[in-house]
Amino acid sequence: MIALNHDPYNLIITGVGGQGNVISSRMIGNMLSARGFQVTIGETFGASQRGGAVMSHVRISSTTTLSPQIPEHQAHMVVSLEPMETLRVLESYGNPDVGVICNTRPTHPIGVISGRLSYPSMEEMEKTITRLSARSWFFDATAMATKIGDPIFANIIMAGALAGTGELPLDRNVFEETLKSKFPPNKVALNLEAYDKGYGMINRD
């Protein structure tokens, strides 16, 4: 079994309702379980049907089963489908060594749409996220997913980006075999395209 950079490794996947981050967390968990790791997933939902925050705690270990809740300020990586949610997660779970992969497409809550609340600019958020993390990657996964055929593929793009960092032993072949067991060939091809696009967004120099 490949050794983890940290054991246990604490991963948070966050977004808002409807973005598919729960599916993403379970897919990543299945890929790691197939490699022999112990994976525990805990999820929190904040009015997810109305676009509220959805956060998955994914804890990975080569030796033991862990509690589903990541301790405060002990995340190793945050994968975020919504930029404001990145900041919320970093406030509670961030630390000087955390990594961040952030989708730059905002999902504005009703208060912002109605004009009652303001939403920070992406430039402001990117500066803050960069300051609060050891390494960070930013790209519009939603736009990339839309070009593939559906914005929901953003969650697969983000999973591919996580694989691209090399932080976790995510095996593309395992992902493909999982897809083949659940989807027809055309859906498998689209998901693999999304995964590969995300993988390619990470500069590994």
C-alpha angles and dihedrals in degrees: 000000000000113000117244121235085235126017110231096030114202117209126178122196113191140176140117132289114293097025095101100238092139089058089048093052092050092047091052090046091052092049091053094043088055087058091055101261125138107241128189121186126194124180136198125195128199108193087311094178088064097046096275125155118289119190130181123198111206115189119188129191136164092212115029147026111248136203111269095240119085110220116247116280093006104105116128096192135014118200108191130188092188125044099219090051088056090062093047091053094046091053091061105024106022127110136170092274100048122121124216134202108188133188104217097208108104124216105210117216121229092262091060094044091051092048096244094111135035127228121212119245117259088241091058093046094047091053091050094046091049090051093049097048138059093226132003141182126200129191140139101258091170092060091047091049092049090056089054090053111270134040089226088075086075088087091057091046089055091049089052090050090053089053088050093059090063089224092125132028096250109168117209090204091057089049091051093049091050090051092049090056092055110028141047117255095264092055091046090054093050093049092049090049089053092047092050093048090054092046090053093054092069118090105215097182 
